[in-house]
Amino acid sequence: MTATELKLPYGDGYLPVAVPTERLLGVVLPKAAANGDRAEQDVVRQALARPLGTPALRTLVRPGQQVAIVVSDGTRPCPTDRLLPPVLEELAAAGVPDADVTVVVALGLHRAQTPAELAALVGPEVQARVQVVNHDVEDVVLLGRTARGTPVELFRPLVEADVRICLGNLEFHYFAGFSGGAKAVLPGCASPSTIAANHGLMTRPGAATGCSAGNPVREDLEEGAAMLGVDFILNAIVDDRHRMVAAFAGHVRDAHRKGCEQVAERGAVPIARCADIVLVSAGGYPLDVNMYQAQKALDNAVHAVREGGVIVWVAECREGLGGDTFASWLQEADSANEVLARIEREFILGGHKAAAIAAVLKKARVHLVSSLSAEAIGRVGLVPFDDLDQAVAAAREVVGPEARIWVMPYGDSVLPQAVA
């Protein structure tokens, strides 16, 4: 029996795996970007020179204005250190001095970045030029409520700024449809109550991967961000090597939607059938820094596995689970059903991630290859392994040696779509 040798990203490296060639349905990858050979800075500068829905950034700002630039924290694969310099060039061309620029790291409910992490995030040269601060969930201003009742409480320095620019990366998101756009502000720079109310909409119809139109989460966060006002965005798409292959600049909604179209074109991959086994990696660090982040790949993989099949989920999780509430929901439950029943009774941030994993477990068995202990992942149904070959062998024992297999090395970036 011949075997196909493959590698799945894991932390900073790869885990090798051999899959029987005759049982391999294929490797699900995002489509290559048509302009993937262009230099990254050319991609960014072209986007800034031809913004969508707004004039060029250098014509939107003027000397004397205080400018806030919102960037992602280190859990996101956003090339912040490469996006910021061209943006600062635009501001300098408008006569805005570095002293009037503040970079705000959008944390959502993640931990604050350390000084060393901030330097790595924005680049040492940018850190030496402008003020860089972590978003503080306690220092917020209430701006009003959305039509769906979300209290819009946002980071005070953003509220007090004259101009707000949001940077980010574009990828699928399992209930906001896509990342990027106004999401940098809400939930990125919001209070816990704002984030909980917005994320609580994830159970409503339309809150799904790859869906923007009619998505209650996306509509709500954009309504809330509009109360603040976002003057300009710069969002990038990165490939499996974390290289920028496309960038979109301009109006917070127009540029975002154009970028989402390309995310869907690259990542929505048709498959002829669902597999008995799906091998999926979150894509390596930082996408698998913890289980909370790596869950997005699992949510995409569920679209490629049959009912009763097995997903082998590869994620290093060097920083553990990624949240105390998330951990408690996993560790206190005795089954996936218990988690799903609990989220129906009470929507709690962190618990929603446990519920998303539980929903996958209702369709398929999940073998988790990670650095986490069995005690850490609880008893909801995740089966822990520290060896990928063993996890695959155990999966074949569950579904049989003739099992058909899909492999998703970059599960965070692809959305399999079974065709009739």
C-alpha positions in Angstrom: 0.0 0.0 0.0 1.5 3.3 -1.1 1.4 6.3 1.2 1.4 10.1 0.7 3.7 12.0 3.0 2.2 15.2 4.3 3.1 17.8 6.9 0.6 19.6 9.2 1.6 23.0 10.8 2.0 22.7 14.6 3.3 25.6 16.6 6.4 26.9 15.0 7.0 23.6 13.1 5.2 20.7 11.4 4.0 17.2 12.2 4.6 14.6 9.5 1.9 12.1 8.7 1.6 9.4 6.1 -1.9 8.8 4.5 -2.7 5.8 2.4 -2.7 7.3 -1.1 -5.8 5.3 -2.3 -7.8 6.5 0.7 -6.8 10.2 0.4 -9.6 12.3 -1.1 -7.3 15.2 -1.4 -5.6 18.1 0.4 -8.0 21.1 0.9 -6.0 24.3 0.4 -6.9 28.0 -0.2 -6.6 28.9 -3.9 -3.3 30.6 -4.7 -3.5 34.4 -5.0 -3.2 35.7 -8.6 -0.9 38.4 -7.4 1.0 36.3 -4.9 4.4 37.2 -6.4 4.0 40.9 -5.8 6.2 42.4 -3.1 4.2 42.9 0.1 4.8 46.6 0.3 3.6 47.0 -3.3 0.4 45.3 -2.3 -0.2 47.6 0.6 0.8 50.8 -1.1 -1.4 50.1 -4.1 -4.4 49.6 -1.7 -3.6 52.9 0.0 -3.2 54.7 -3.3 -6.6 53.4 -4.5 -8.9 53.2 -1.5 -12.5 52.0 -1.8 -15.3 54.4 -0.9 -13.1 57.1 0.6 -10.4 59.6 -0.5 -6.8 58.7 0.1 -5.9 58.6 3.8 -3.5 61.6 3.5 -6.4 63.8 2.4 -8.7 62.7 5.2 -6.5 63.9 8.1 -4.9 67.2 8.8 -2.3 68.6 11.2 -3.5 69.0 14.8 -5.8 66.0 14.8 -5.2 63.1 17.2 -5.1 59.9 15.3 -5.8 56.4 16.8 -4.8 53.3 14.8 -6.4 50.1 16.0 -4.3 46.9 15.5 -4.9 43.2 16.4 -3.2 41.5 19.3 -0.6 38.7 18.9 -3.2 35.9 18.7 -4.1 37.0 15.1 -2.1 36.3 12.0 -2.2 40.0 11.1 1.1 41.5 9.7 0.7 44.6 11.8 4.5 45.4 11.7 4.3 45.6 7.9 1.0 47.4 7.7 1.8 50.2 10.1 4.9 51.9 8.3 2.9 52.7 5.1 0.0 54.1 7.2 2.4 56.3 9.2 3.9 57.5 5.8 0.4 58.5 4.8 -0.1 60.4 8.0 3.3 62.1 7.8 2.4 63.2 4.2 -0.7 64.8 5.7 1.4 66.7 8.2 0.5 64.6 11.2 3.5 64.3 13.6 4.2 61.0 15.3 3.4 62.6 18.7 -0.2 62.9 17.6 -0.5 59.2 16.8 -1.5 56.4 19.2 -1.6 52.7 18.3 -4.3 50.8 20.2 -3.9 47.1 20.5 -7.4 45.6 20.4 -7.6 42.8 23.0 -11.3 42.0 23.2 -11.2 39.8 26.3 -7.7 38.5 25.7 -4.8 39.2 28.1 -2.8 42.4 27.7 0.4 42.2 25.6 3.7 42.5 27.4 6.2 45.3 26.5 8.2 42.7 24.5 5.1 41.5 22.7 4.1 45.0 21.8 7.5 45.6 20.3 7.3 42.4 18.3 3.7 43.3 17.2 4.3 46.7 15.8 8.0 46.5 15.2 10.7 48.2 17.2 11.0 51.2 14.9 7.3 52.0 15.1 7.3 51.5 18.9 10.1 54.1 19.1 8.1 56.5 17.1 4.6 56.5 18.4 2.7 55.6 21.6 1.5 52.0 21.7 -1.1 51.0 24.3 -3.2 48.0 25.2 -7.0 48.4 25.1 -8.4 48.5 28.7 -11.8 46.9 29.1 -12.4 49.0 32.2 -11.7 52.4 30.6 -14.7 52.7 28.4 -17.4 55.2 27.4 -21.0 54.4 26.8 -22.1 55.7 23.4 -25.6 54.2 23.2 -27.4 51.0 22.4 -27.8 49.2 19.1 -31.2 48.2 17.7 -30.6 44.8 19.0 -29.9 46.1 22.5 -26.1 45.9 22.7 -24.6 48.6 24.9 -21.9 50.3 23.0 -19.1 50.8 25.5 -15.7 51.5 23.8 -12.2 52.3 24.8 -11.9 56.0 25.9 -8.8 56.9 23.9 -10.6 55.8 20.8 -13.7 57.9 21.7 -11.5 60.9 22.3 -9.5 60.6 19.1 -10.3 62.8 16.1 -9.5 60.2 13.5 -9.8 56.4 13.8 -8.0 53.9 11.5 -8.5 50.1 11.8 -5.9 47.6 10.6 -6.6 43.8 10.5 -6.4 40.6 8.6 -9.2 39.0 6.6 -10.3 35.4 7.1 -13.4 33.4 7.8 -15.0 33.8 11.2 -17.3 31.1 12.5 -20.2 33.4 13.6 -19.3 37.0 12.5 -18.9 35.7 8.9 -15.4 37.2 8.4 -12.8 38.9 10.5 -11.7 42.4 9.9 -13.4 45.7 9.2 -15.3 47.2 12.2 -14.6 44.1 14.2 -11.4 45.8 15.3 -13.5 48.3 17.3 -16.3 46.1 18.4 -15.6 43.6 20.0 -11.9 44.5 19.7 -11.9 47.6 21.9 -15.1 47.1 23.8 -16.2 46.3 27.4 -17.1 42.8 28.5 -20.8 43.7 28.6 -20.7 44.9 25.0 -18.8 41.9 23.8 -21.2 39.5 25.6 -24.3 41.2 24.1 -22.9 41.2 20.6 -21.6 37.6 20.8 -24.8 36.5 22.2 -26.3 37.0 18.8 -24.2 34.0 17.5 -27.1 31.7 18.1 -29.5 33.6 15.8 -30.1 32.6 12.1 -27.5 34.1 9.7 -24.6 34.1 12.2 -22.4 31.7 10.2 -19.0 31.3 8.6 -18.6 33.3 5.4 -21.9 35.1 5.8 -22.0 38.9 6.0 -25.4 39.8 4.5 -28.1 39.2 7.1 -25.6 38.2 9.8 -26.9 39.6 13.1 -23.5 39.6 14.7 -21.8 41.5 11.9 -24.8 44.0 11.5 -24.8 44.6 15.2 -21.0 45.2 15.6 -21.0 47.5 12.5 -24.0 49.5 13.9 -22.1 49.9 17.2 -18.8 50.9 15.5 -20.7 53.5 13.5 -21.7 55.2 16.7 -18.0 55.9 17.2 -17.0 56.3 13.6 -14.2 54.6 11.8 -12.6 56.8 9.2 -10.4 54.3 7.3 -9.4 50.7 7.3 -6.5 48.7 5.9 -7.1 44.9 5.9 -4.8 42.2 4.5 -5.1 38.6 3.4 -2.1 36.5 4.3 -1.1 33.1 2.8 0.2 30.0 4.5 3.6 31.6 4.9 2.0 34.7 6.5 2.8 36.8 3.4 0.4 39.5 2.4 -1.1 38.5 -0.9 -3.9 41.2 -1.0 -4.9 44.3 0.8 -8.0 46.5 0.9 -8.1 50.1 2.1 -10.8 52.7 2.5 -14.4 52.8 3.8 -15.0 50.6 6.8 -17.7 48.6 5.0 -17.0 49.0 1.3 -13.3 47.9 1.6 -14.2 45.2 4.0 -16.8 43.6 1.8 -14.5 43.7 -1.2 -11.8 41.9 0.8 -14.4 39.3 2.0 -15.2 38.5 -1.6 -11.6 37.6 -2.1 -11.4 35.5 1.1 -14.4 33.5 -0.1 -12.9 33.1 -3.6 -9.7 31.8 -2.2 -11.0 29.8 0.7 -14.5 28.5 -0.1 -13.4 25.2 -1.6 -16.0 22.8 -3.2 -15.6 19.1 -2.2 -17.3 16.2 -3.9 -18.2 14.4 -0.7 -17.6 14.4 3.0 -14.9 12.2 4.4 -14.8 9.5 7.1 -11.8 11.2 8.6 -10.6 14.8 8.3 -7.1 15.8 9.4 -7.1 19.5 10.2 -4.4 21.9 11.5 -5.2 25.3 12.8 -2.3 26.5 10.7 0.5 26.7 13.3 1.5 29.6 15.6 -0.1 32.1 16.3 -3.4 30.4 15.1 -2.8 27.5 17.5 -1.5 29.5 20.4 -4.4 28.2 22.5 -7.5 26.1 22.0 -9.7 29.2 22.1 -8.1 30.5 18.9 -7.5 27.0 17.2 -11.3 26.3 17.5 -12.0 28.2 14.3 -10.2 25.5 12.2 -12.3 22.8 13.9 -15.4 24.6 13.0 -14.4 24.7 9.4 -13.4 21.1 9.3 -16.8 19.9 10.5 -18.1 20.9 7.0 -15.9 18.2 5.4 -16.7 15.2 7.7 -19.6 12.8 7.6 -22.0 12.2 10.4 -20.2 9.8 12.8 -16.8 10.4 11.3 -13.6 11.5 13.0 -11.8 14.8 12.9 -8.1 14.7 13.9 -7.5 18.2 15.1 -3.8 19.4 15.3 -3.1 22.4 17.5 -0.1 22.9 19.8 -1.9 25.2 22.3 1.3 26.4 24.0 -0.6 28.8 26.1 -3.2 26.3 27.2 -6.9 26.7 26.7 -7.0 30.5 26.4 -9.5 31.6 29.0 -10.7 30.8 32.5 -14.4 30.7 31.7 -13.7 28.6 28.6 -11.6 26.2 30.7 -14.2 25.9 33.4 -17.0 25.1 30.9 -14.9 22.3 29.4 -13.7 20.9 32.7 -16.9 21.0 34.6 -19.1 19.3 32.0 -19.5 15.6 31.7 -20.7 15.6 28.0 -21.2 17.7 25.0 -24.9 17.7 25.6 -24.4 19.2 29.0 -22.4 22.1 27.5 -25.1 22.7 24.8 -27.9 22.6 27.4 -26.0 25.1 29.5 -25.5 27.6 26.7 -29.2 27.5 26.0 -29.9 28.5 29.6 -27.2 31.2 29.9 -25.0 32.8 27.2 -21.6 33.4 28.7 -18.5 34.5 26.8 -15.9 31.8 26.9 -18.7 29.3 27.4 -19.7 30.0 23.8 -16.4 28.5 22.6 -17.0 25.4 24.6 -20.5 25.2 23.1 -19.1 25.5 19.5 -16.8 22.6 20.2 -19.7 20.6 21.7 -21.7 21.2 18.6 -18.9 19.6 16.5 -18.8 16.7 18.8 -22.5 16.0 18.2 -21.6 15.3 14.5 -18.2 13.7 14.8 -15.6 12.3 17.1 -12.6 14.6 17.7 -9.0 13.4 18.3 -7.0 16.3 19.6 -3.2 16.3 19.0 -1.8 19.0 21.2 0.4 19.8 24.2 -2.6 19.8 26.5 -3.2 17.2 29.2 -6.3 15.0 29.4 -7.3 16.8 32.6 -7.1 20.2 30.9 -9.5 19.4 28.0 -12.1 17.9 30.3 -14.8 15.2 29.6 -16.9 16.8 26.9 -15.7 14.2 24.4 -12.4 15.4 23.0 -9.9 12.5 22.8 -6.3 13.6 23.6 -3.2 12.4 21.8 0.4 13.6 21.8 1.2 11.7 18.6 -0.4 12.4 15.2 0.2 8.9 13.8 -1.5 7.4 16.9 -4.5 9.7 16.5 -4.9 8.8 12.8 -4.6 5.1 13.6 -7.2 5.4 16.3 -9.5 7.2 13.9 -9.2 4.4 11.4 -10.1 1.9 14.1 -13.3 3.9 14.7 -14.5 4.2 11.1 -12.7 1.3 9.5 -9.5 0.8 7.4 -11.2 1.7 4.2 -11.9 5.2 5.5 -11.7 8.1 3.1 -9.6 11.1 4.2 -9.5 14.8 3.6 -6.5 16.8 4.8 -6.7 20.5 5.7 -3.3 21.9 6.6 -4.6 25.4 7.0 -8.1 24.9 8.5 -8.4 28.4 9.6 -8.3 29.6 6.0 -10.5 27.2 4.1 -14.3 26.5 4.2 -15.1 23.2 2.5 -18.4 23.1 0.7 -19.9 19.8 -0.2 -21.5 19.8 -3.6 -24.5 17.6 -4.5 
